[in-house]
């Protein structure tokens, strides 16, 4: 899955979460941005390319 697809999926999922969750004192636009950021990071972790070897620190 490429970056554009991940961003679109995160945006779509964030819209669903935003409808279900209401954070007090935060605007809808800020809620949407927050949920997109969280979901984008989570999707990148879950869907990262398994063919690339992980480097150890």
C-alpha positions, 0 to 999 in steps of 0.5 A: 500500500503506497503513501497516498492510499494510506493517507486516504484510508486514514482520512476515511477512518478518521471521519468515522471515528470523528462522528463517533467521538466528541472531544470537548473544547476541540473543534471538529476540524482539529478532531479530524486532524488528530484522528487522521494523524493517529490513524496514519501512524498506526496504519504505517506500523501495521502495513509497513513493507515486510520485504525491507529488512528491519535494522537493529539499533 
